[in-house]
Amino acid sequence: MVRMRGFKERASVQDAVRSIERSNLRRLGCEFVDIVDACGRILAEDVTARYDVPHFDRSAVDGYAVFAEDTFGASQNNPAILKLVGEVEMGEKPVEMGKGGAVKVSTGSALPKGANAVVMLEYAKELDSFVEIYRPVAPFENVSKRGEDVKAGDIVLKRGEILQPQDIGILASLGYERIKVLRKPKVVIISTGNELLKLGEELEVGKVVDSNSYMLFCAVRFYGCEPMLYGIVKDRFEDLRNAIEEAIEIGDIVITIGGTSVGKRDLVPEVVKSVGRIMFHGISIKPGMPTAFGVIDGKPILMLSGFPVACLVGFELLFPHILSKLTGVRIVKRRGEVVKAKLKRRIPSKAGVRTFVRVTYKDGFAEPLMTSGSGILTSTIKANGIVVIPECKEGFEEGEVVDVVLIRDIVSSEDVPLSDHPYQRL
């Protein structure tokens, strides 16, 4: 702590964050929501697969389902000739076939009983009721096997994950209509000051429109919380105490704007001290030095400066840490960010085709997923980033530094260095 004129003491940024982390705050409760409303919410429990995905063997290509051994030795000059015994479109029940037979299938079609592989369309030719096969296939080649994506009983999503669009897809594929998530924190925003006018009121000399509350309303919503505007409270001790006590009753977090400096009407920290505990008042930042933080009945109250820039800086600096304390989840990097990473393995690609490769990003390294077919939805859960290979490149080499576009928030339950927060890098 640093002594300073006007404040009894001024906390460093590190001390301020540690004060929040050491606070004894109530954790949020849980609720069930429809999966279409769950995107961006924090998962409250592990999700396990109710059944295999896919729940049947299916074709991974357009072509002909066959018994693989019937194609061994097939070539352009010596094709295997199989009897065409039927066709299965997507969504239709599989037919049966024996050795020496073939069934025309589409990508995603159920594999016929008796078949164990699929010959791609370009390596076959129909002749009346027969099919010529010009290339052999191995057992289960071009087949998406039952449980290839997810096996029944597997944990597919872990508690604490911030649900992304691809997670909603896997939940739907597993038959989940509702899911248990942490309740959205309710954040009550109180504007203080005799000089404030409501939006729409006629301007007067010496008065200003309360714009900060609307700015913070949107900022709070950006963090996935439920903001509530309490309104304007005059600089009177009893009025402020009544407002703060009411806000503490209805909200999970309370934010006050104004009344935190050292003037005779800056009463907010004094009011909070009368009903709760002040963790710090004054922080070594500019703008935003009068920012304060306290706890009332296990709920956090963030006291911000009334000057707009100082108000926003104090909010962005400290609100994520308050949220982390309440949820137990800290966002290290956000979905949509582009980060640099060194490749752990070579990624091949065909020239003339833009290729999107799913990777796992961690600690400055990116590792391509081994299984990443376009039908494997869980690959978008196991991966947290995409590497884009442009048309002019034939892949990237091992050790090459590439751009990774994050496709999910990267969260941590461990302490994250202060330098990882953008406002703490300034």
C-alpha positions, 0 to 999 in steps of 0.5 A, spaced: 500 500 500 502 507 498 500 513 502 497 518 499 494 525 500 486 524 500 486 517 501 488 513 507 492 508 502 492 507 495 492 499 493 496 497 487 493 493 481 496 487 484 493 488 491 486 490 489 486 484 485 488 479 490 483 483 495 477 481 490 480 474 490 481 473 498 474 476 499 468 471 501 463 472 496 457 467 495 457 463 489 452 463 484 446 458 484 444 454 478 438 453 473 436 449 467 435 452 461 433 450 454 439 449 450 438 454 445 438 459 450 445 456 453 450 459 448 455 463 452 453 460 459 457 456 464 456 449 464 454 447 472 455 439 471 459 434 467 455 432 460 455 425 459 453 421 452 447 418 453 448 414 447 453 413 441 454 418 436 453 416 430 448 410 433 449 406 427 455 405 422 454 409 416 457 411 409 462 417 409 462 418 402 457 417 396 459 410 393 457 403 393 457 399 400 461 392 399 464 386 403 471 389 402 474 382 401 470 382 394 474 388 392 481 385 393 485 385 387 481 389 383 484 394 378 482 398 372 484 392 367 481 387 372 475 390 375 471 386 381 464 385 378 458 385 384 451 384 383 447 391 385 442 389 390 439 395 392 440 403 394 439 406 401 438 414 401 440 418 407 434 417 413 432 410 410 433 403 413 439 399 411 437 393 406 441 386 407 446 384 402 451 378 402 458 377 399 458 378 392 453 384 392 453 392 392 448 397 395 448 404 392 449 409 398 450 416 399 454 420 404 451 419 411 446 413 409 446 407 414 451 401 412 447 395 409 447 389 413 453 384 410 457 390 408 463 393 411 466 398 406 464 403 401 467 404 394 467 411 392 463 413 386 469 415 382 472 408 382 466 404 380 461 404 374 454 401 374 452 396 368 445 394 368 444 390 374 452 390 376 457 394 378 464 394 376 469 396 382 476 399 379 480 399 386 480 395 392 478 398 399 480 395 406 475 393 411 471 399 414 474 404 409 470 410 408 465 408 413 463 412 419 463 407 425 458 407 430 460 411 436 466 414 432 464 421 434 462 419 441 461 413 445 455 412 450 458 414 457 463 419 455 464 425 458 463 430 452 463 437 456 466 438 463 463 443 468 465 450 468 466 450 460 463 456 457 458 453 452 459 455 444 455 454 438 458 447 437 457 445 444 450 446 443 450 442 437 453 436 440 448 437 446 442 436 441 445 430 438 445 427 444 438 428 446 439 434 451 433 439 450 435 442 457 442 443 460 444 445 467 448 452 467 450 457 473 445 462 474 446 469 470 449 474 475 444 480 476 448 486 476 445 492 479 447 499 477 446 505 482 448 512 479 449 517 485 450 525 484 446 531 485 448 533 479 445 528 474 439 528 470 435 522 467 435 521 460 430 525 456 430 531 462 431 538 460 438 540 460 440 545 466 446 549 467 451 545 472 447 539 471 449 533 466 445 527 463 447 520 467 450 517 461 455 512 465 449 507 467 447 506 460 455 505 458 456 500 464 449 497 462 452 495 456 458 493 458 455 488 464 451 485 458 457 484 454 460 479 460 454 475 460 450 478 466 444 481 467 444 488 468 439 492 472 438 500 472 437 502 479 436 509 477 439 516 480 440 517 488 442 524 491 448 525 495 445 524 502 447 518 507 440 515 508 438 515 501 445 512 499 444 507 504 437 505 503 439 504 495 445 500 496 441 495 501 436 494 497 440 493 491 444 488 495 437 484 496 436 484 489 442 483 486 449 478 486 453 484 484 452 492 486 456 497 482 455 504 484 457 510 479 460 517 483 461 519 490 468 515 491 473 521 491 474 525 497 469 531 497 464 532 502 459 529 498 463 523 496 459 518 501 459 512 498 465 508 501 463 511 508 456 508 507 458 501 504 463 501 511 457 502 515 453 496 512 459 492 510 466 492 509 471 496 505 477 491 502 480 497 498 479 505 497 483 508 492 488 504 487 494 506 483 491 507 476 490 513 472 484 515 470 480 511 476 484 512 482 478 513 487 475 506 485 473 502 491 471 495 492 467 492 498 463 486 501 456 486 504 453 480 506 457 476 502 456 480 495 461 484 492 460 492 491 464 495 486 465 503 487 467 507 480 468 514 479 463 518 476 468 521 470 466 516 464 473 514 462 475 513 469 469 509 470 470 505 464 477 503 466 475 501 473 470 497 471 474 493 465 480 492 470 476 489 476 469 487 474 472 480 470 476 478 477 469 479 481 466 475 476 471 470 476 470 469 483 463 468 483 463 463 478 470 460 479 471 461 471 477 465 469 477 467 461 484 467 459 483 468 452 476 470 448 473 466 442 474 470 436 481 472 438 487 471 433 493 468 437 500 466 434 502 459 435 508 454 433 506 448 430 507 441 433 506 437 427 506 438 419 499 440 416 499 438 409 494 441 404 492 441 397 494 447 393 488 451 390 484 449 396 483 453 402 483 449 408 481 450 415 484 445 420 482 444 427 487 445 432 488 445 440 492 451 442 496 451 449 501 455 451 503 458 445 503 451 441 498 449 436 497 441 435 492 439 429 487 434 431 488 427 429 481 425 427 477 431 424 473 429 419 467 434 417 462 429 420 466 429 427 462 434 431 466 433 437 472 435 433 470 442 434 469 441 442 476 438 443 479 443 438 479 450 441 482 454 434 482 454 427 488 454 422 487 457 415 491 454 410 491 459 404 490 456 397 497 458 395 500 454 400 501 446 400 501 446 408 505 448 414 511 445 416 512 443 424 515 449 428 512 454 423 509 460 427 501 460 424 495 464 426 490 461 430 483 463 430 480 461 437 473 458 436 472 457 444 473 461 450 479 459 453 478 458 461 482 457 467 480 455 474 488 456 476 491 463 477 492 467 471 498 472 471 495 479 471 499 481 465 494 476 461 488 482 462 488 487 457 488 493 461 493 490 466 498 490 460 498 498 460 
